[in-house]
Amino acid sequence: MTALPLPRSSFDHVTEWVFDLDNTLYPRECNLFAQIDTLITNYVMDVTKLDFAAARDLQKGYYRDFGTTLNGLMHRHEIDADHFLNTVHAIDYTPVAPHPELIDAITALPGRKFILTNGDVGHARNVLMRLGGDHLFEHVHDIRAMTFVPKPHREAYDGFFQKHAIDPTRAAMFDDLEKNLVVPHEVGMSTVQVVPQDGFLHDQVDSWELGRSTGPHVHHITADLAGFLRNLP
């Protein structure tokens, strides 16, 4: 068995900075995904003709088993992915406030910056415009670029690395979900889990979705991404 690379405590080797979008670049307290989550449940109800409770159980099951509810719906119900994405991202983005401190901290990072998201480009651009950082990133690698195989599946990362000529051992990954940091750790990335302030929860999120881990794949944990980036050596 090939030994896994040891995590590096410093970031002086990093030339490629990779960020998740939702609940990573903006705080979970915005509750933005709660809007999307409700629209996903409604979409599952429309497709399956199930009542709310049954549709919600199915939605969460697909999310757990396939990485995204979309992936599960595509496999089990052959839905049109573009229609799904356009429908569930028809939300109010005003809860995302401008964050000049975060934008300045990311701007100061040496090297290329990317977004790797299970959402789509349109959703990412709407969030970035609210934050004030729509100019920051070289590329948004979204669910379409992943050919709808989402994080945490290995294919999602391999295609991203290949498309952008990224050496994972010179890259860092920031994500709110610890399961999305397993593959980055395995391929040699530095990993940072971005967690909510004060353990923020809401009724639409099950506890297993927000798990923290002390496993070896989580090298660093922060509840203040801007502060974390500003304090890098």
C-alpha positions in Angstrom: 0.0 0.0 0.0 1.3 3.5 -0.9 1.9 5.6 2.1 -0.2 8.8 2.3 1.8 12.0 2.3 2.3 13.7 5.6 0.4 17.0 6.0 2.5 20.1 6.0 1.8 22.6 8.7 3.0 25.6 6.7 1.7 27.0 3.4 4.9 28.4 2.0 5.0 25.7 -0.7 1.4 26.5 -2.0 1.0 28.0 -5.4 -2.6 26.9 -6.1 -5.4 27.9 -3.7 -8.7 26.0 -4.1 -11.9 27.1 -2.4 -15.3 25.5 -2.0 -18.1 28.1 -2.4 -21.2 27.5 -0.3 -20.7 27.9 3.5 -16.9 28.4 2.9 -16.5 31.8 1.2 -19.6 33.1 3.0 -20.7 32.2 6.5 -23.2 29.4 7.1 -25.1 31.9 9.2 -26.3 33.5 6.0 -28.5 30.5 5.7 -28.3 30.8 1.9 -28.4 27.1 1.4 -31.6 26.8 3.3 -33.3 28.5 0.4 -31.7 26.1 -2.0 -32.5 23.1 0.2 -36.2 24.0 0.2 -36.3 24.3 -3.6 -34.5 21.0 -3.9 -37.2 19.3 -1.7 -39.9 20.9 -3.9 -38.2 19.6 -7.0 -38.0 16.1 -5.6 -41.7 16.3 -4.8 -42.5 17.4 -8.3 -40.4 14.6 -9.9 -41.4 11.7 -7.6 -45.0 12.9 -6.5 -44.0 12.1 -2.9 -45.3 14.1 0.0 -42.9 16.6 1.7 -41.6 14.2 4.4 -41.0 11.3 2.0 -39.4 13.6 -0.6 -37.1 15.1 2.0 -36.0 11.7 3.2 -35.2 10.7 -0.4 -33.4 14.0 -1.0 -31.1 13.5 2.0 -30.6 9.9 1.0 -29.5 10.8 -2.5 -27.2 13.5 -1.0 -25.6 11.0 1.3 -25.2 8.2 -1.2 -24.5 10.1 -4.5 -22.7 13.2 -3.2 -25.5 15.5 -4.4 -29.2 15.2 -4.7 -28.8 16.1 -8.3 -26.5 13.2 -8.9 -29.1 10.8 -7.3 -31.9 12.3 -9.4 -29.9 11.9 -12.6 -29.2 8.3 -11.8 -32.6 7.3 -10.6 -35.0 9.6 -12.5 -33.1 10.8 -15.6 -33.9 14.5 -14.9 -32.5 17.4 -16.9 -29.6 18.8 -14.9 -29.7 22.3 -16.4 -33.4 22.6 -15.4 -32.7 21.4 -11.9 -29.8 23.8 -11.4 -31.7 26.8 -12.8 -34.7 26.0 -10.6 -32.9 25.4 -7.3 -30.6 28.5 -7.6 -33.5 30.9 -8.2 -32.9 32.4 -4.7 -32.4 35.7 -2.9 -28.7 36.4 -2.6 -28.9 39.5 -0.4 -28.1 37.6 2.8 -24.5 37.4 1.5 -22.8 40.6 2.6 -19.7 42.2 1.0 -16.6 40.9 2.7 -13.7 43.2 1.8 -11.4 41.7 4.5 -11.8 38.2 2.9 -11.4 39.6 -0.6 -8.2 41.4 0.4 -6.8 38.2 2.2 -7.5 36.1 -0.9 -6.0 38.7 -3.2 -2.8 38.7 -1.2 -2.2 35.0 -1.6 0.6 34.2 -4.0 -0.4 32.1 -7.0 -3.5 31.0 -8.8 -6.9 30.9 -7.1 -9.8 28.6 -8.1 -13.3 27.6 -6.9 -14.2 24.0 -6.9 -18.0 23.7 -6.2 -20.8 21.2 -6.5 -23.0 24.2 -7.5 -22.9 25.8 -10.9 -21.1 28.8 -12.4 -24.1 31.1 -12.3 -24.7 30.5 -8.6 -21.0 31.0 -7.9 -20.9 34.3 -9.8 -23.9 35.6 -7.9 -22.3 34.8 -4.6 -18.9 36.4 -5.7 -20.6 39.6 -6.9 -22.2 39.9 -3.4 -18.9 39.3 -1.7 -17.1 41.8 -4.0 -14.8 39.1 -5.4 -16.0 38.3 -8.9 -12.6 39.2 -10.3 -10.6 37.0 -7.9 -10.6 33.5 -9.3 -9.0 32.2 -12.4 -11.8 29.7 -12.9 -14.9 28.3 -11.3 -14.8 24.5 -11.7 -18.5 23.6 -11.2 -20.7 20.6 -11.3 -21.0 20.7 -15.1 -17.2 20.7 -15.5 -17.2 17.7 -13.2 -19.5 16.0 -15.7 -22.0 15.9 -12.8 -19.8 13.6 -10.7 -19.5 15.7 -7.5 -17.1 16.0 -4.6 -16.3 13.9 -2.6 -15.8 11.4 -5.5 -12.2 11.1 -6.7 -13.2 11.8 -10.3 -14.3 15.4 -9.4 -10.8 16.2 -8.2 -8.8 14.4 -10.9 -10.6 16.2 -13.7 -10.0 19.5 -12.0 -6.3 18.9 -11.6 -5.9 17.7 -15.2 -7.9 20.6 -16.7 -5.9 23.3 -14.9 -2.5 21.5 -14.7 -2.5 21.6 -10.9 0.1 19.7 -8.9 -1.8 18.7 -5.8 1.3 18.7 -3.6 1.6 22.5 -4.2 -2.1 23.2 -3.6 -4.4 23.9 -0.6 -8.1 23.0 -0.3 -10.6 24.9 1.8 -14.0 23.3 2.3 -16.8 23.4 5.0 -17.4 19.6 4.7 -14.7 17.3 6.1 -15.7 14.5 3.7 -14.6 16.7 0.8 -11.1 16.9 2.2 -10.4 13.2 2.2 -9.3 13.0 -1.4 -7.3 16.3 -1.2 -5.4 14.9 1.7 -4.7 11.6 -0.1 -3.2 13.4 -3.1 -1.0 15.7 -1.0 -3.0 18.9 -0.8 -2.9 21.0 2.4 -6.5 20.9 3.8 -8.5 23.4 5.8 -12.0 22.8 7.1 -14.0 26.1 7.4 -16.6 25.6 10.2 -19.5 27.8 11.3 -19.2 30.2 14.2 -20.7 28.8 17.4 -21.7 25.5 15.8 -24.5 27.1 13.8 -27.3 24.7 12.9 -30.8 25.0 11.5 -33.7 22.6 11.1 -33.0 21.8 7.5 -29.6 20.4 8.2 -29.0 17.0 9.8 -26.1 16.7 12.2 -24.3 14.2 10.0 -24.0 16.8 7.2 -21.9 19.1 9.4 -19.5 16.6 11.0 -16.2 17.7 12.2 -13.3 15.3 12.2 -10.0 14.9 13.9 -8.9 12.5 11.2 -5.7 12.9 9.3 -7.4 14.4 6.3 -8.3 17.6 8.2 -5.0 19.5 8.7 -6.4 22.8 9.9 -9.8 24.0 11.2 -11.0 27.6 11.2 -14.2 29.5 11.9 -12.6 32.7 10.5 -11.4 32.2 6.9 -10.3 35.8 6.4 -8.3 35.8 9.7 -6.8 32.4 8.9 -5.5 33.6 5.5 -4.2 36.9 6.9 -2.2 35.1 9.5 -0.5 32.7 7.1 3.3 33.1 7.4 
